[in-house]
Amino acid sequence: MNKIIVSIDGPSGSGKEKIARYISKKYDFFHLDSGILYRRITSIIIKKKIEIDNKKNLTNFLNSIKYLSSRKHKSLRKEDVSNQTSLVAKSAIIRNFINSQQKIIVKKMLKNHAGCVIDGRDIGSKVFKNAKIKLFIRVKPRIRAERRHKQLIEQGEKSIYSRIFKDINLRDKTDKNRRESPLIVPKKAYIIDNSKSFKNTISQINSIFKKVVK
Ligand code: CDP
């Protein structure tokens, strides 16, 4: 089997990560969550008080980072990081940096994995245009907000539904309307409806893989 790249794009809270984890486990593919890279760089920018409008300083700062870890950490999911990330992700300089980091990680991981599954906003449309399978995940904002609200409550965190709904809509708007790599349905992408049960989603995914992965 040739090495396979699977891209998964979709809006915030559409369940890309869970789908990516399923594919990664089933096919022994490496899973790269590109959102983590955007979140990690944002968290460093907040801590170091880097002004992203100062292009020279921003470039110098990014040049000082050789390898950005894609490891998950609870702190990267905090509300301030989440809200700042889509603002930081508008910058072309940041996006170029994250794109090259993604290519470095995938190249390295393909050496000992059958494939890579990468989730984000611009994976199939920009970063890995040659992905063998491109998925685009759809779920209505109301359902996404309900799911996130429930998840936060279950984790024992405070959550106000109306605020979650507002944040999700705001992030969608920022991601879809930005000039650099807006969230779009990539050409030749399969649209997955993830608003019903996960079992339903899995059966949509499995029928695509059956056709493409021999
Ligand atoms: O978990 P959630 O879907 O809410 O977000 P995420 O995938 O962790 O990504 C956080 C933010 O990073 C998004 O709202 C986007 O603004 C940005 N992002 C991006 O611009 N391009 C990507 N490939 C991945 C994330």
py3Dmol code that shows the C-alpha trace and the ligand (Angstrom):
import py3Dmol

protein = """\
ATOM      1  CA  MET A   1       0.000   0.000   0.000  1.00  0.00           C
ATOM      2  CA  ASN A   2       1.359   3.430  -0.916  1.00  0.00           C
ATOM      3  CA  LYS A   3       1.633   6.041   1.831  1.00  0.00           C
ATOM      4  CA  ILE A   4      -1.680   7.800   2.203  1.00  0.00           C
ATOM      5  CA  ILE A   5      -2.541  11.336   3.276  1.00  0.00           C
ATOM      6  CA  VAL A   6      -6.067  11.997   4.521  1.00  0.00           C
ATOM      7  CA  SER A   7      -7.181  15.589   5.088  1.00  0.00           C
ATOM      8  CA  ILE A   8     -10.090  16.486   7.341  1.00  0.00           C
ATOM      9  CA  ASP A   9     -11.377  20.047   7.287  1.00  0.00           C
ATOM     10  CA  GLY A  10     -14.360  21.628   8.927  1.00  0.00           C
ATOM     11  CA  PRO A  11     -15.467  24.336  11.340  1.00  0.00           C
ATOM     12  CA  SER A  12     -14.815  24.539  15.053  1.00  0.00           C
ATOM     13  CA  GLY A  13     -16.392  21.751  17.089  1.00  0.00           C
ATOM     14  CA  SER A  14     -17.484  19.704  14.074  1.00  0.00           C
ATOM     15  CA  GLY A  15     -15.833  16.575  15.495  1.00  0.00           C
ATOM     16  CA  LYS A  16     -12.844  16.440  13.124  1.00  0.00           C
ATOM     17  CA  GLU A  17     -10.563  15.238  15.873  1.00  0.00           C
ATOM     18  CA  LYS A  18     -12.713  12.255  16.875  1.00  0.00           C
ATOM     19  CA  ILE A  19     -13.011  11.210  13.226  1.00  0.00           C
ATOM     20  CA  ALA A  20      -9.250  11.615  12.737  1.00  0.00           C
ATOM     21  CA  ARG A  21      -8.571   9.483  15.825  1.00  0.00           C
ATOM     22  CA  TYR A  22     -10.876   6.760  14.497  1.00  0.00           C
ATOM     23  CA  ILE A  23      -9.097   6.680  11.120  1.00  0.00           C
ATOM     24  CA  SER A  24      -5.669   6.805  12.746  1.00  0.00           C
ATOM     25  CA  LYS A  25      -6.476   3.819  14.977  1.00  0.00           C
ATOM     26  CA  LYS A  26      -8.157   1.753  12.292  1.00  0.00           C
ATOM     27  CA  TYR A  27      -5.413   2.163   9.657  1.00  0.00           C
ATOM     28  CA  ASP A  28      -2.432   2.806  11.954  1.00  0.00           C
ATOM     29  CA  PHE A  29      -1.983   6.292  10.489  1.00  0.00           C
ATOM     30  CA  PHE A  30      -0.220   9.093  12.336  1.00  0.00           C
ATOM     31  CA  HIS A  31      -2.682  11.775  13.433  1.00  0.00           C
ATOM     32  CA  LEU A  32      -1.662  15.426  13.222  1.00  0.00           C
ATOM     33  CA  ASP A  33      -4.088  17.948  14.704  1.00  0.00           C
ATOM     34  CA  SER A  34      -3.003  21.181  13.004  1.00  0.00           C
ATOM     35  CA  GLY A  35      -5.181  23.212  15.394  1.00  0.00           C
ATOM     36  CA  ILE A  36      -2.767  22.238  18.193  1.00  0.00           C
ATOM     37  CA  LEU A  37       0.094  23.910  16.307  1.00  0.00           C
ATOM     38  CA  TYR A  38      -1.970  27.114  15.944  1.00  0.00           C
ATOM     39  CA  ARG A  39      -2.965  26.907  19.604  1.00  0.00           C
ATOM     40  CA  ARG A  40       0.634  26.280  20.779  1.00  0.00           C
ATOM     41  CA  ILE A  41       2.093  29.194  18.802  1.00  0.00           C
ATOM     42  CA  THR A  42      -0.724  31.434  20.118  1.00  0.00           C
ATOM     43  CA  SER A  43      -0.057  30.405  23.688  1.00  0.00           C
ATOM     44  CA  ILE A  44       3.678  31.207  23.289  1.00  0.00           C
ATOM     45  CA  ILE A  45       2.802  34.547  21.641  1.00  0.00           C
ATOM     46  CA  ILE A  46       0.525  35.429  24.590  1.00  0.00           C
ATOM     47  CA  LYS A  47       3.164  34.435  27.160  1.00  0.00           C
ATOM     48  CA  LYS A  48       6.005  36.260  25.427  1.00  0.00           C
ATOM     49  CA  LYS A  49       3.796  39.236  24.560  1.00  0.00           C
ATOM     50  CA  ILE A  50       4.862  39.120  20.889  1.00  0.00           C
ATOM     51  CA  GLU A  51       3.177  41.818  18.788  1.00  0.00           C
ATOM     52  CA  ILE A  52       2.064  39.992  15.676  1.00  0.00           C
ATOM     53  CA  ASP A  53       1.609  43.207  13.693  1.00  0.00           C
ATOM     54  CA  ASN A  54       5.335  43.885  13.975  1.00  0.00           C
ATOM     55  CA  LYS A  55       6.395  41.704  11.024  1.00  0.00           C
ATOM     56  CA  LYS A  56      10.118  41.942  11.648  1.00  0.00           C
ATOM     57  CA  ASN A  57       9.868  40.897  15.302  1.00  0.00           C
ATOM     58  CA  LEU A  58       7.374  38.178  14.446  1.00  0.00           C
ATOM     59  CA  THR A  59       9.666  36.752  11.748  1.00  0.00           C
ATOM     60  CA  ASN A  60      12.675  36.824  14.092  1.00  0.00           C
ATOM     61  CA  PHE A  61      10.650  35.077  16.780  1.00  0.00           C
ATOM     62  CA  LEU A  62       9.436  32.350  14.382  1.00  0.00           C
ATOM     63  CA  ASN A  63      12.940  31.849  12.980  1.00  0.00           C
ATOM     64  CA  SER A  64      14.105  31.048  16.501  1.00  0.00           C
ATOM     65  CA  ILE A  65      11.754  28.014  16.630  1.00  0.00           C
ATOM     66  CA  LYS A  66      13.172  24.945  14.930  1.00  0.00           C
ATOM     67  CA  TYR A  67      10.488  22.437  15.820  1.00  0.00           C
ATOM     68  CA  LEU A  68       7.018  23.163  17.180  1.00  0.00           C
ATOM     69  CA  SER A  69       5.589  20.271  19.167  1.00  0.00           C
ATOM     70  CA  SER A  70       2.163  18.953  18.114  1.00  0.00           C
ATOM     71  CA  ARG A  71       1.601  17.340  21.491  1.00  0.00           C
ATOM     72  CA  LYS A  72      -1.746  18.058  23.139  1.00  0.00           C
ATOM     73  CA  HIS A  73      -1.965  19.891  26.435  1.00  0.00           C
ATOM     74  CA  LYS A  74      -5.003  20.866  28.500  1.00  0.00           C
ATOM     75  CA  SER A  75      -3.859  24.481  28.769  1.00  0.00           C
ATOM     76  CA  LEU A  76      -4.129  24.879  24.976  1.00  0.00           C
ATOM     77  CA  ARG A  77      -7.912  24.390  25.210  1.00  0.00           C
ATOM     78  CA  LYS A  78      -8.475  27.321  27.595  1.00  0.00           C
ATOM     79  CA  GLU A  79     -10.941  29.957  26.473  1.00  0.00           C
ATOM     80  CA  ASP A  80      -8.419  32.805  26.087  1.00  0.00           C
ATOM     81  CA  VAL A  81      -6.144  30.663  23.898  1.00  0.00           C
ATOM     82  CA  SER A  82      -9.152  29.409  21.854  1.00  0.00           C
ATOM     83  CA  ASN A  83     -10.418  32.907  21.176  1.00  0.00           C
ATOM     84  CA  GLN A  84      -7.001  34.385  20.381  1.00  0.00           C
ATOM     85  CA  THR A  85      -6.011  31.501  18.101  1.00  0.00           C
ATOM     86  CA  SER A  86      -8.352  32.394  15.245  1.00  0.00           C
ATOM     87  CA  LEU A  87      -7.016  35.965  15.338  1.00  0.00           C
ATOM     88  CA  VAL A  88      -3.386  34.783  15.281  1.00  0.00           C
ATOM     89  CA  ALA A  89      -4.281  32.302  12.501  1.00  0.00           C
ATOM     90  CA  LYS A  90      -5.198  35.208  10.188  1.00  0.00           C
ATOM     91  CA  SER A  91      -1.518  36.133   9.791  1.00  0.00           C
ATOM     92  CA  ALA A  92       0.099  34.947   6.547  1.00  0.00           C
ATOM     93  CA  ILE A  93       3.511  34.841   8.249  1.00  0.00           C
ATOM     94  CA  ILE A  94       2.195  32.552  10.983  1.00  0.00           C
ATOM     95  CA  ARG A  95       0.364  30.343   8.473  1.00  0.00           C
ATOM     96  CA  ASN A  96       3.495  29.878   6.339  1.00  0.00           C
ATOM     97  CA  PHE A  97       5.426  28.910   9.439  1.00  0.00           C
ATOM     98  CA  ILE A  98       2.780  26.410  10.602  1.00  0.00           C
ATOM     99  CA  ASN A  99       2.470  24.955   7.086  1.00  0.00           C
ATOM    100  CA  SER A 100       6.178  24.236   6.913  1.00  0.00           C
ATOM    101  CA  GLN A 101       6.087  22.696  10.394  1.00  0.00           C
ATOM    102  CA  GLN A 102       3.240  20.420   9.269  1.00  0.00           C
ATOM    103  CA  LYS A 103       5.237  19.278   6.240  1.00  0.00           C
ATOM    104  CA  ILE A 104       8.268  18.517   8.406  1.00  0.00           C
ATOM    105  CA  ILE A 105       6.155  16.485  10.872  1.00  0.00           C
ATOM    106  CA  VAL A 106       4.287  14.527   8.160  1.00  0.00           C
ATOM    107  CA  LYS A 107       7.479  13.732   6.229  1.00  0.00           C
ATOM    108  CA  LYS A 108       9.069  12.390   9.405  1.00  0.00           C
ATOM    109  CA  MET A 109       6.009  10.385  10.460  1.00  0.00           C
ATOM    110  CA  LEU A 110       5.434   8.802   7.042  1.00  0.00           C
ATOM    111  CA  LYS A 111       8.764   7.000   7.487  1.00  0.00           C
ATOM    112  CA  ASN A 112       7.192   4.629  10.005  1.00  0.00           C
ATOM    113  CA  HIS A 113       3.449   4.915   9.388  1.00  0.00           C
ATOM    114  CA  ALA A 114       1.254   3.714   6.517  1.00  0.00           C
ATOM    115  CA  GLY A 115      -0.274   7.160   6.292  1.00  0.00           C
ATOM    116  CA  CYS A 116      -1.103  10.423   7.992  1.00  0.00           C
ATOM    117  CA  VAL A 117      -4.463  11.917   8.834  1.00  0.00           C
ATOM    118  CA  ILE A 118      -4.370  15.675   9.339  1.00  0.00           C
ATOM    119  CA  ASP A 119      -7.249  17.791  10.551  1.00  0.00           C
ATOM    120  CA  GLY A 120      -7.713  21.541  10.312  1.00  0.00           C
ATOM    121  CA  ARG A 121      -9.252  24.268   8.174  1.00  0.00           C
ATOM    122  CA  ASP A 122      -7.068  24.426   5.052  1.00  0.00           C
ATOM    123  CA  ILE A 123      -5.489  20.981   4.872  1.00  0.00           C
ATOM    124  CA  GLY A 124      -7.178  19.708   1.700  1.00  0.00           C
ATOM    125  CA  SER A 125      -7.415  23.136   0.064  1.00  0.00           C
ATOM    126  CA  LYS A 126      -3.901  24.401   0.718  1.00  0.00           C
ATOM    127  CA  VAL A 127      -1.387  22.460   2.831  1.00  0.00           C
ATOM    128  CA  PHE A 128      -1.832  18.936   1.427  1.00  0.00           C
ATOM    129  CA  LYS A 129      -3.631  19.558  -1.866  1.00  0.00           C
ATOM    130  CA  ASN A 130      -2.506  16.117  -3.059  1.00  0.00           C
ATOM    131  CA  ALA A 131      -4.206  14.244  -0.187  1.00  0.00           C
ATOM    132  CA  LYS A 132      -5.580  10.916  -1.373  1.00  0.00           C
ATOM    133  CA  ILE A 133      -8.811  11.324   0.601  1.00  0.00           C
ATOM    134  CA  LYS A 134     -10.246  14.735   1.454  1.00  0.00           C
ATOM    135  CA  LEU A 135     -13.072  14.962   3.963  1.00  0.00           C
ATOM    136  CA  PHE A 136     -15.107  18.021   4.886  1.00  0.00           C
ATOM    137  CA  ILE A 137     -17.182  17.746   8.071  1.00  0.00           C
ATOM    138  CA  ARG A 138     -20.516  19.472   8.430  1.00  0.00           C
ATOM    139  CA  VAL A 139     -22.617  20.002  11.579  1.00  0.00           C
ATOM    140  CA  LYS A 140     -25.011  22.906  12.268  1.00  0.00           C
ATOM    141  CA  PRO A 141     -23.668  25.553  14.710  1.00  0.00           C
ATOM    142  CA  ARG A 142     -26.529  24.893  17.164  1.00  0.00           C
ATOM    143  CA  ILE A 143     -25.624  21.178  17.448  1.00  0.00           C
ATOM    144  CA  ARG A 144     -21.904  21.961  17.738  1.00  0.00           C
ATOM    145  CA  ALA A 145     -22.572  24.441  20.555  1.00  0.00           C
ATOM    146  CA  GLU A 146     -24.836  21.962  22.389  1.00  0.00           C
ATOM    147  CA  ARG A 147     -22.181  19.239  22.186  1.00  0.00           C
ATOM    148  CA  ARG A 148     -19.382  21.500  23.413  1.00  0.00           C
ATOM    149  CA  HIS A 149     -21.533  22.833  26.252  1.00  0.00           C
ATOM    150  CA  LYS A 150     -22.396  19.279  27.371  1.00  0.00           C
ATOM    151  CA  GLN A 151     -18.744  18.221  27.164  1.00  0.00           C
ATOM    152  CA  LEU A 152     -17.578  21.148  29.339  1.00  0.00           C
ATOM    153  CA  ILE A 153     -20.274  20.465  31.944  1.00  0.00           C
ATOM    154  CA  GLU A 154     -19.299  16.769  32.013  1.00  0.00           C
ATOM    155  CA  GLN A 155     -15.670  17.808  32.588  1.00  0.00           C
ATOM    156  CA  GLY A 156     -16.845  19.786  35.609  1.00  0.00           C
ATOM    157  CA  GLU A 157     -16.147  23.138  33.951  1.00  0.00           C
ATOM    158  CA  LYS A 158     -18.390  26.188  33.918  1.00  0.00           C
ATOM    159  CA  SER A 159     -20.255  26.724  30.672  1.00  0.00           C
ATOM    160  CA  ILE A 160     -22.958  29.089  29.497  1.00  0.00           C
ATOM    161  CA  TYR A 161     -24.668  27.778  26.370  1.00  0.00           C
ATOM    162  CA  SER A 162     -25.438  31.201  24.855  1.00  0.00           C
ATOM    163  CA  ARG A 163     -21.787  32.184  25.191  1.00  0.00           C
ATOM    164  CA  ILE A 164     -20.547  28.957  23.587  1.00  0.00           C
ATOM    165  CA  PHE A 165     -22.997  29.459  20.699  1.00  0.00           C
ATOM    166  CA  LYS A 166     -21.809  33.049  20.216  1.00  0.00           C
ATOM    167  CA  ASP A 167     -18.109  32.030  20.306  1.00  0.00           C
ATOM    168  CA  ILE A 168     -18.658  29.227  17.770  1.00  0.00           C
ATOM    169  CA  ASN A 169     -20.402  31.586  15.354  1.00  0.00           C
ATOM    170  CA  LEU A 170     -17.726  34.212  15.792  1.00  0.00           C
ATOM    171  CA  ARG A 171     -14.919  31.715  15.146  1.00  0.00           C
ATOM    172  CA  ASP A 172     -16.742  30.368  12.072  1.00  0.00           C
ATOM    173  CA  LYS A 173     -17.032  33.900  10.749  1.00  0.00           C
ATOM    174  CA  THR A 174     -13.347  34.679  11.362  1.00  0.00           C
ATOM    175  CA  ASP A 175     -12.196  31.364   9.801  1.00  0.00           C
ATOM    176  CA  LYS A 176     -14.451  31.660   6.730  1.00  0.00           C
ATOM    177  CA  ASN A 177     -13.878  35.320   5.964  1.00  0.00           C
ATOM    178  CA  ARG A 178     -10.136  35.688   6.446  1.00  0.00           C
ATOM    179  CA  ARG A 179      -8.019  36.495   3.418  1.00  0.00           C
ATOM    180  CA  GLU A 180      -5.360  33.843   4.032  1.00  0.00           C
ATOM    181  CA  SER A 181      -6.577  30.248   3.578  1.00  0.00           C
ATOM    182  CA  PRO A 182     -10.226  30.717   4.558  1.00  0.00           C
ATOM    183  CA  LEU A 183     -12.234  27.685   5.595  1.00  0.00           C
ATOM    184  CA  ILE A 184     -13.671  26.307   2.334  1.00  0.00           C
ATOM    185  CA  VAL A 185     -14.790  22.932   1.014  1.00  0.00           C
ATOM    186  CA  PRO A 186     -11.705  21.676  -0.883  1.00  0.00           C
ATOM    187  CA  LYS A 187     -12.096  20.520  -4.480  1.00  0.00           C
ATOM    188  CA  LYS A 188     -12.902  16.799  -4.689  1.00  0.00           C
ATOM    189  CA  ALA A 189     -13.687  16.605  -0.954  1.00  0.00           C
ATOM    190  CA  TYR A 190     -16.265  14.163   0.384  1.00  0.00           C
ATOM    191  CA  ILE A 191     -18.822  15.939   2.567  1.00  0.00           C
ATOM    192  CA  ILE A 192     -19.469  14.104   5.837  1.00  0.00           C
ATOM    193  CA  ASP A 193     -22.567  14.900   7.846  1.00  0.00           C
ATOM    194  CA  ASN A 194     -21.547  14.497  11.497  1.00  0.00           C
ATOM    195  CA  SER A 195     -24.782  15.691  13.068  1.00  0.00           C
ATOM    196  CA  LYS A 196     -26.265  12.264  13.730  1.00  0.00           C
ATOM    197  CA  SER A 197     -24.706   9.403  15.734  1.00  0.00           C
ATOM    198  CA  PHE A 198     -20.993   8.649  15.520  1.00  0.00           C
ATOM    199  CA  LYS A 199     -21.938   5.213  14.170  1.00  0.00           C
ATOM    200  CA  ASN A 200     -23.658   6.946  11.271  1.00  0.00           C
ATOM    201  CA  THR A 201     -20.556   9.074  10.612  1.00  0.00           C
ATOM    202  CA  ILE A 202     -18.297   6.019  10.720  1.00  0.00           C
ATOM    203  CA  SER A 203     -20.382   4.234   8.136  1.00  0.00           C
ATOM    204  CA  GLN A 204     -20.053   7.241   5.766  1.00  0.00           C
ATOM    205  CA  ILE A 205     -16.266   7.196   6.313  1.00  0.00           C
ATOM    206  CA  ASN A 206     -15.944   3.425   5.892  1.00  0.00           C
ATOM    207  CA  SER A 207     -17.775   3.405   2.590  1.00  0.00           C
ATOM    208  CA  ILE A 208     -15.411   6.096   1.234  1.00  0.00           C
ATOM    209  CA  PHE A 209     -12.318   4.218   2.430  1.00  0.00           C
ATOM    210  CA  LYS A 210     -13.589   0.966   0.917  1.00  0.00           C
ATOM    211  CA  LYS A 211     -13.723   2.657  -2.480  1.00  0.00           C
ATOM    212  CA  VAL A 212     -10.345   4.414  -2.251  1.00  0.00           C
ATOM    213  CA  VAL A 213      -8.006   2.369  -0.008  1.00  0.00           C
ATOM    214  CA  LYS A 214      -7.318  -1.006  -1.567  1.00  0.00           C
TER     215      LYS A 214
END
"""
ligand_1 = """\
25
CDP
O -10.974 22.396 18.278
P -11.492 23.431 17.345
O -12.101 22.844 16.102
O -12.379 24.442 17.981
O -10.266 24.307 16.885
P -8.822 23.830 16.433
O -8.894 22.863 15.312
O -8.051 23.428 17.639
O -8.232 25.182 15.836
C -8.169 26.370 16.592
C -8.126 27.558 15.648
O -6.932 27.485 14.853
C -9.259 27.611 14.625
O -10.392 28.332 15.073
C -8.624 28.292 13.431
O -8.731 29.699 13.526
C -7.162 27.952 13.542
N -6.762 26.921 12.571
C -6.495 27.309 11.288
O -6.642 28.480 10.946
N -6.049 26.410 10.369
C -5.891 25.127 10.698
N -5.428 24.272 9.783
C -6.186 24.691 12.005
C -6.632 25.607 12.933
"""
view = py3Dmol.view(width=600, height=400)
view.addModel(protein, "pdb")
view.setStyle({"model": 0}, {"cartoon": {"style": "trace"}})
view.addModel(ligand_1, "xyz")
view.setStyle({"model": 1}, {"stick": {}})
view.zoomTo()
view.show()
